[in-house]
Amino acid sequence: MTPELQATDVQVSDLTLTTKETSLAADQLLQVTIQDKNPTDTKVMLPLNGNLSYLSVSKTNAVVTKDEQNEQLIIDWPDTKEKEATLTFKILQPGNYSLMAKTLRNQQIVHSTPLTIKATEPTSDTLFSDKQKTQIPKLESRSMPPTSDIVQPADFDNQSWLINEVNKQLSPKEIGTNLTFEDLKKIQTIKLVGDGIRHLTGAIPDGIKYLTNLTNLTVNNQDFSGSSIPESIGELKNLQILSFDTDELSGTIPASIFNLPNIKMIDIKANRLTGTIPSNIGNAQNLKQLYLGQNELTGYIPDSIGSFKQINVINLDQNQLTGPIPKSFLKLDSLFQCNLNDNMLVGPIDDFANLFAKLIKIYGSRSFNLSNNELSIIDPKTFSIFKTDNPNNAERLAKNMFHVDYPNNNGVYELPLTRYINLNNTVGFPMPPGSKLYLFSQTAKYSLKLGKRNLAGTSLLKDNLSKAHRYTIWDSDGKMVYDGLPDDNASIVVPEEQVAYTVQIDNPNPPLKTTINDTNLLGYSIAGFRLNFHTLTSFKSTTPENVDPKTNTIKGEVGDTFSIEADIEGKGIPFYPGITIYHTPVFNDRFQLVTIDYLLSPEMNGKISIDPKSFKVNGEPPVRVDPITNGYRLELFDPVVPALQGQGTPLKVTFNVSTLAPVSLEEGKNAIQTFLMLFNGPGVPPVTENSTANVSVKRGLLQFRDVPATLEFEKGEISGRPVLIQRKDPNWQLSVEDSHIKPNTWQVKARLLTPFTNQKNQGLPDSLVYRQDGQPDKLINTTGDTVVYTGKGDGLNDYYSVSWSKNEGPVIKVLPGLARVGSPYVGQIQWTLSNAPV
């Protein structure tokens, strides 16, 4: 992958970076040629990656300066036409690295084409490429001075401590007077051990090689600060014990000491040695004890360490070693003590469980120490292999990327992966769909920053994990979306739909139920994160029959007070097919609410109201309820809600709503709104979620909406038989309002308040009847109410028409001999509306 250029960056072709090999192994040397063909350039900058160590420049007369503060090389070109330089780097860690030279032209930064280098893990066979492969230096001794020559102080670099020791052992002879090189052969042991006060100072001279019969060189607890171990020690072919313990030595470990044929113990611990462990370490076939601890060594443990035939003790503790423990350790049958603690070693230790369990069983708890690294376990069964009768043995595995139980373990120093992902206390990451989410970058706006301690991690934890970890990321469909070492340019594009990702460290296998839910591993070497994460808030009335299932509307009537119940929980999906990750003390598949706002839409002003005193959260009053525009804000105390629906108890909020005026279905859409603010932890912006509820409020009345003032009938005729007179307007009707939310059956009744009479006060008795097909006619008279219509509301509509067919309903039925010719008959009818009897 190449660095992401800004919109204003310009890439040019006359500034180039080239190399003969773009794929190398860590610990190899990388040579990069920079060429600048622009005659106006006087200076070029080359930003560096911390895992590429600059060593030297060649084939140029340019001046190269390392800018430590800005982590870059500054190349000052001479005033010549030739602008070319070959830079040499040492690759410290595996990974993908990009180099890109830049300079300033016309007030604008221009860049070369990025040069991408891929560095793989080193092995004993691939430490050097075929073109680079070299032999470990074989020192060719300068010809020894004639044995009869007098040894001069300069032969021992004028180091008084060594001159004095030689003079003491070979007294009365003295260096510079009468002590010869032949005399030096008599010295077999030099043992100078400080008693707490560093009496000796100076350096270890190259001339130590002249003590050819030395078998034991022990110089401990002295002050050789600024001095290094000379390669010439590799010429002491008889040497069996080499011990420079606690001598303030610096520099690197000379490879030559591992070519000593008789060496049995190398003890150079507690110094300031840097660099890597030489790859030829396994050449010391007779070595029994190796002490390289308490230095500043970096890089990988060479695979050749497994070539030892007689090794009993290997102590590499308290360095900065990284990479996996070589599997060649399994070949060390004679090993009874191995301390690799306090490094940055990575990878699973399942393969070594039986080896270290055997050491504990035979040699006790002090036989090994892997604590305070970045090691992991894949199979939970491995824990049972390490388990012994002594719980303190587990402490030798502590402070890694898994949990072990031992007395007084508070877990403070353990390394959960969840503390090295930019999520802090939740799993949701606020990202707009279509944007890039970087996985490892420390500078990108949106980045998980995998491997960097987040703000939820205690300051007692290391700031950064080793760059040697292998990360695998799986999406919720079971697809692997990333597999490899940290790469600052690695990213994923946020999809439109919700996705849950599983992150595993140093475990390329697909997630398994047996491991992903193990509390000793989950959160330590297995974690997860969610994109497009949503909450589910369901509004419902505590009276279910008041909810219309078709429109999901809460219904009420004016004057009602109804209780709303809101369940808040995650609307998440499983992290991996068939696997649900649960909340554990280390892995938090949850979200945390800061506040909840309950608002009414502006259209609800004066129509419904929220009672602030009625709020309850899981049956208890909230910490605070504050009025805000159109509603109220609830502040909660540590409300933790599971991200996955159904995996825990939802947060239940109840409150009362009073109805003041009618609200139509259209008006009541999204009438009640809630806004949740989800806490994502320090340094991560919060996520806001919102949900709504529909409300419909009816008047709750049963009444006539419209009653025409008159009901006219057609003109009749005088006949010797009964005459039926119809309504003059066949569409004549009454209008009824039934605005109850529950449908009721109601009746319209008619009563004749005053009988029909004409101007001559002649009556027309028993002539108003209610007619219904198939039923006997019913009189409508002054003696009682007659049911003329039965109706029922549907709960949706408020207004209903009361009408009859042409030959039904109220009609005039005149019997023979009652009617008189002349003026019309007039009477008064009373209409009554009431609920039908149950």
VENSUL-V963417 format. One record per backbone hydrogen bond with DSSP energy under -1.0 kcal/mol. NH is the residue of the N-H (numbers start at 1). CO is the residue of the C=O. E is the energy in kcal/mol with one decimal. If there is no record, write none. Layout:
nh=NH co=CO e=E
nh=NH co=CO e=E
This chain:
nh=9 co=6 e=-1.3
nh=12 co=111 e=-2.9
nh=16 co=35 e=-2.5
nh=18 co=33 e=-2.1
nh=24 co=118 e=-2.5
nh=26 co=120 e=-2.9
nh=27 co=91 e=-3.4
nh=28 co=25 e=-1.9
nh=30 co=89 e=-2.9
nh=32 co=87 e=-2.7
nh=33 co=18 e=-2.9
nh=34 co=85 e=-2.7
nh=35 co=16 e=-2.1
nh=36 co=83 e=-2.6
nh=37 co=14 e=-2.7
nh=41 co=38 e=-1.1
nh=44 co=75 e=-2.1
nh=45 co=102 e=-3.0
nh=46 co=73 e=-2.4
nh=48 co=71 e=-2.7
nh=52 co=49 e=-2.3
nh=53 co=90 e=-3.0
nh=55 co=88 e=-3.2
nh=56 co=88 e=-1.2
nh=58 co=86 e=-2.5
nh=63 co=76 e=-2.2
nh=65 co=74 e=-2.7
nh=67 co=72 e=-3.2
nh=68 co=66 e=-1.1
nh=72 co=67 e=-1.7
nh=73 co=46 e=-2.2
nh=74 co=65 e=-3.3
nh=75 co=44 e=-3.1
nh=76 co=63 e=-3.0
nh=77 co=42 e=-1.9
nh=80 co=78 e=-2.4
nh=85 co=34 e=-2.0
nh=86 co=58 e=-2.5
nh=87 co=32 e=-3.3
nh=88 co=56 e=-2.8
nh=89 co=30 e=-3.1
nh=90 co=53 e=-2.5
nh=91 co=28 e=-2.6
nh=92 co=51 e=-3.1
nh=95 co=119 e=-2.5
nh=97 co=117 e=-3.2
nh=99 co=115 e=-2.6
nh=102 co=45 e=-2.4
nh=103 co=110 e=-1.8
nh=105 co=108 e=-2.9
nh=108 co=105 e=-1.3
nh=110 co=103 e=-2.7
nh=111 co=10 e=-2.9
nh=112 co=101 e=-2.3
nh=115 co=99 e=-2.9
nh=117 co=97 e=-3.6
nh=118 co=22 e=-3.1
nh=119 co=95 e=-3.4
nh=120 co=24 e=-2.6
nh=133 co=129 e=-2.6
nh=149 co=146 e=-2.3
nh=151 co=179 e=-3.3
nh=155 co=152 e=-1.7
nh=156 co=153 e=-1.3
nh=157 co=154 e=-1.8
nh=158 co=153 e=-2.9
nh=159 co=156 e=-2.3
nh=163 co=159 e=-2.4
nh=164 co=160 e=-3.1
nh=165 co=161 e=-1.5
nh=166 co=162 e=-2.6
nh=167 co=163 e=-2.6
nh=168 co=164 e=-2.3
nh=169 co=165 e=-2.3
nh=170 co=166 e=-2.3
nh=173 co=170 e=-1.7
nh=176 co=151 e=-2.8
nh=177 co=174 e=-1.8
nh=178 co=174 e=-1.7
nh=179 co=174 e=-1.8
nh=181 co=149 e=-1.5
nh=182 co=147 e=-2.1
nh=184 co=180 e=-1.1
nh=186 co=183 e=-2.0
nh=187 co=184 e=-1.5
nh=190 co=216 e=-2.8
nh=192 co=218 e=-3.3
nh=194 co=220 e=-2.3
nh=199 co=197 e=-1.7
nh=208 co=205 e=-1.6
nh=209 co=206 e=-1.5
nh=210 co=207 e=-2.3
nh=211 co=208 e=-1.8
nh=212 co=210 e=-1.7
nh=214 co=211 e=-1.9
nh=215 co=188 e=-3.3
nh=216 co=188 e=-1.9
nh=217 co=241 e=-3.1
nh=218 co=190 e=-3.4
nh=219 co=243 e=-2.9
nh=220 co=192 e=-2.0
nh=221 co=245 e=-3.2
nh=223 co=200 e=-2.7
nh=224 co=247 e=-2.7
nh=227 co=224 e=-2.3
nh=233 co=230 e=-1.5
nh=234 co=231 e=-2.4
nh=235 co=232 e=-2.2
nh=236 co=233 e=-2.2
nh=237 co=235 e=-1.9
nh=239 co=236 e=-2.1
nh=240 co=215 e=-2.7
nh=241 co=215 e=-2.5
nh=242 co=265 e=-2.6
nh=243 co=217 e=-3.0
nh=244 co=267 e=-2.6
nh=246 co=269 e=-2.2
nh=250 co=227 e=-3.0
nh=257 co=254 e=-1.2
nh=258 co=255 e=-1.5
nh=259 co=256 e=-1.6
nh=264 co=240 e=-3.0
nh=265 co=240 e=-2.3
nh=266 co=289 e=-2.4
nh=267 co=242 e=-3.2
nh=268 co=291 e=-2.6
nh=270 co=293 e=-2.1
nh=272 co=249 e=-3.1
nh=274 co=251 e=-2.9
nh=281 co=278 e=-1.3
nh=283 co=280 e=-2.5
nh=284 co=281 e=-1.4
nh=285 co=283 e=-2.4
nh=287 co=284 e=-1.7
nh=288 co=264 e=-3.1
nh=289 co=264 e=-2.2
nh=290 co=313 e=-2.0
nh=291 co=266 e=-3.1
nh=292 co=315 e=-3.1
nh=294 co=317 e=-2.5
nh=296 co=273 e=-2.5
nh=298 co=275 e=-2.8
nh=305 co=302 e=-1.5
nh=306 co=303 e=-1.8
nh=307 co=304 e=-2.2
nh=308 co=305 e=-1.1
nh=312 co=288 e=-3.2
nh=313 co=288 e=-2.3
nh=314 co=337 e=-2.1
nh=315 co=290 e=-2.8
nh=316 co=339 e=-2.8
nh=318 co=341 e=-2.3
nh=320 co=297 e=-2.5
nh=322 co=299 e=-2.6
nh=329 co=326 e=-1.8
nh=330 co=327 e=-1.9
nh=331 co=328 e=-1.9
nh=332 co=329 e=-1.9
nh=333 co=331 e=-1.8
nh=335 co=332 e=-1.1
nh=336 co=312 e=-2.6
nh=337 co=312 e=-1.8
nh=338 co=367 e=-2.6
nh=339 co=314 e=-2.3
nh=340 co=369 e=-2.7
nh=342 co=371 e=-2.3
nh=344 co=321 e=-3.1
nh=346 co=323 e=-2.0
nh=349 co=376 e=-2.0
nh=352 co=349 e=-1.3
nh=353 co=350 e=-1.3
nh=356 co=352 e=-2.5
nh=357 co=353 e=-2.5
nh=358 co=354 e=-1.9
nh=359 co=355 e=-1.8
nh=360 co=356 e=-2.2
nh=361 co=357 e=-2.3
nh=362 co=358 e=-2.4
nh=363 co=359 e=-2.9
nh=364 co=360 e=-1.8
nh=367 co=364 e=-1.6
nh=369 co=338 e=-1.8
nh=370 co=396 e=-2.8
nh=372 co=398 e=-2.1
nh=374 co=345 e=-2.2
nh=376 co=347 e=-2.1
nh=382 co=379 e=-2.2
nh=383 co=380 e=-1.4
nh=386 co=382 e=-1.5
nh=393 co=390 e=-1.8
nh=394 co=391 e=-1.2
nh=395 co=392 e=-1.3
nh=396 co=393 e=-1.7
nh=397 co=394 e=-2.1
nh=398 co=395 e=-1.1
nh=401 co=375 e=-2.7
nh=403 co=520 e=-2.0
nh=409 co=406 e=-1.7
nh=415 co=400 e=-2.4
nh=418 co=523 e=-2.0
nh=419 co=416 e=-1.8
nh=420 co=417 e=-2.2
nh=422 co=448 e=-3.4
nh=423 co=421 e=-3.2
nh=424 co=421 e=-1.1
nh=426 co=423 e=-1.1
nh=427 co=590 e=-1.2
nh=429 co=530 e=-1.9
nh=434 co=494 e=-3.2
nh=435 co=432 e=-1.8
nh=437 co=492 e=-3.1
nh=438 co=446 e=-2.4
nh=439 co=490 e=-2.3
nh=448 co=438 e=-2.8
nh=450 co=439 e=-2.9
nh=451 co=420 e=-2.3
nh=452 co=449 e=-2.3
nh=453 co=463 e=-3.1
nh=454 co=419 e=-2.4
nh=457 co=454 e=-1.4
nh=461 co=458 e=-2.1
nh=465 co=451 e=-2.9
nh=471 co=484 e=-2.9
nh=472 co=504 e=-2.5
nh=473 co=482 e=-2.2
nh=474 co=502 e=-2.6
nh=475 co=479 e=-2.8
nh=478 co=475 e=-1.9
nh=481 co=473 e=-3.0
nh=482 co=473 e=-1.2
nh=484 co=471 e=-2.2
nh=490 co=487 e=-2.0
nh=492 co=437 e=-2.1
nh=494 co=435 e=-2.9
nh=499 co=531 e=-1.7
nh=501 co=529 e=-3.1
nh=502 co=474 e=-2.8
nh=503 co=527 e=-2.8
nh=504 co=472 e=-2.8
nh=505 co=525 e=-1.9
nh=506 co=470 e=-4.1
nh=516 co=512 e=-3.3
nh=517 co=513 e=-1.2
nh=518 co=515 e=-1.3
nh=521 co=518 e=-1.8
nh=522 co=518 e=-3.5
nh=523 co=526 e=-3.4
nh=524 co=521 e=-2.3
nh=525 co=521 e=-2.1
nh=526 co=521 e=-1.1
nh=527 co=503 e=-2.6
nh=529 co=501 e=-1.8
nh=530 co=427 e=-3.2
nh=531 co=499 e=-2.6
nh=536 co=569 e=-3.8
nh=538 co=567 e=-1.8
nh=540 co=565 e=-1.6
nh=542 co=563 e=-2.1
nh=546 co=543 e=-2.3
nh=547 co=544 e=-1.9
nh=548 co=553 e=-2.6
nh=552 co=548 e=-1.7
nh=553 co=548 e=-1.1
nh=554 co=694 e=-2.5
nh=555 co=546 e=-3.3
nh=556 co=696 e=-2.3
nh=558 co=698 e=-2.8
nh=559 co=659 e=-1.6
nh=560 co=557 e=-2.7
nh=562 co=657 e=-2.3
nh=564 co=655 e=-3.3
nh=565 co=540 e=-3.1
nh=566 co=653 e=-3.5
nh=567 co=538 e=-1.7
nh=568 co=651 e=-2.8
nh=569 co=536 e=-1.9
nh=570 co=642 e=-2.0
nh=571 co=534 e=-2.7
nh=572 co=643 e=-1.8
nh=576 co=579 e=-1.1
nh=579 co=576 e=-2.9
nh=584 co=587 e=-3.0
nh=590 co=588 e=-1.8
nh=591 co=641 e=-2.7
nh=593 co=639 e=-2.0
nh=594 co=677 e=-3.0
nh=596 co=634 e=-1.9
nh=597 co=675 e=-2.5
nh=598 co=632 e=-2.7
nh=599 co=673 e=-3.2
nh=600 co=630 e=-2.9
nh=601 co=671 e=-2.3
nh=604 co=601 e=-2.4
nh=605 co=602 e=-1.7
nh=607 co=604 e=-2.6
nh=608 co=604 e=-1.8
nh=609 co=658 e=-2.2
nh=611 co=656 e=-2.3
nh=614 co=611 e=-1.7
nh=616 co=654 e=-2.0
nh=617 co=620 e=-4.1
nh=618 co=652 e=-3.5
nh=620 co=617 e=-1.9
nh=623 co=635 e=-1.2
nh=624 co=635 e=-1.3
nh=626 co=633 e=-2.5
nh=628 co=631 e=-2.5
nh=631 co=628 e=-2.2
nh=632 co=598 e=-2.5
nh=633 co=626 e=-2.9
nh=634 co=596 e=-3.4
nh=635 co=624 e=-2.2
nh=636 co=594 e=-1.3
nh=641 co=591 e=-2.7
nh=643 co=589 e=-1.8
nh=647 co=644 e=-1.9
nh=651 co=568 e=-2.8
nh=653 co=566 e=-2.9
nh=654 co=616 e=-2.3
nh=655 co=564 e=-1.8
nh=657 co=562 e=-2.7
nh=658 co=609 e=-2.8
nh=659 co=560 e=-2.4
nh=660 co=607 e=-3.8
nh=661 co=607 e=-1.7
nh=663 co=697 e=-2.5
nh=668 co=664 e=-2.5
nh=671 co=668 e=-1.6
nh=672 co=693 e=-2.0
nh=673 co=599 e=-3.0
nh=674 co=691 e=-2.9
nh=675 co=597 e=-1.9
nh=676 co=689 e=-3.7
nh=677 co=595 e=-2.0
nh=678 co=687 e=-3.9
nh=679 co=592 e=-4.2
nh=684 co=681 e=-1.7
nh=687 co=678 e=-1.8
nh=689 co=676 e=-2.3
nh=691 co=674 e=-1.8
nh=693 co=672 e=-2.3
nh=695 co=668 e=-2.0
nh=696 co=554 e=-2.6
nh=697 co=663 e=-1.7
nh=698 co=556 e=-3.1
nh=700 co=739 e=-1.8
nh=703 co=737 e=-2.2
nh=705 co=735 e=-3.1
nh=706 co=735 e=-1.7
nh=714 co=726 e=-2.7
nh=723 co=814 e=-2.8
nh=725 co=812 e=-3.6
nh=728 co=712 e=-2.7
nh=732 co=729 e=-2.1
nh=734 co=802 e=-2.4
nh=735 co=706 e=-2.5
nh=736 co=800 e=-3.4
nh=737 co=703 e=-3.7
nh=738 co=798 e=-3.0
nh=739 co=701 e=-2.7
nh=746 co=791 e=-3.1
nh=747 co=834 e=-3.3
nh=748 co=789 e=-2.7
nh=749 co=832 e=-3.1
nh=750 co=786 e=-2.6
nh=751 co=830 e=-1.8
nh=752 co=781 e=-2.0
nh=753 co=828 e=-2.4
nh=754 co=828 e=-1.3
nh=757 co=826 e=-1.8
nh=758 co=762 e=-1.5
nh=761 co=758 e=-1.9
nh=764 co=756 e=-1.9
nh=769 co=811 e=-2.5
nh=770 co=778 e=-3.5
nh=771 co=809 e=-2.2
nh=775 co=772 e=-2.4
nh=778 co=770 e=-2.2
nh=780 co=768 e=-3.2
nh=786 co=750 e=-2.4
nh=788 co=748 e=-2.9
nh=789 co=748 e=-1.3
nh=791 co=746 e=-2.8
nh=793 co=744 e=-1.4
nh=800 co=736 e=-3.0
nh=802 co=734 e=-3.1
nh=808 co=805 e=-1.5
nh=809 co=771 e=-2.7
nh=811 co=769 e=-2.5
nh=812 co=725 e=-2.4
nh=813 co=767 e=-3.7
nh=814 co=723 e=-2.9
nh=818 co=815 e=-1.6
nh=826 co=757 e=-2.8
nh=828 co=754 e=-1.5
nh=830 co=751 e=-3.4
nh=832 co=749 e=-2.6
nh=834 co=747 e=-2.1
nh=836 co=745 e=-3.0
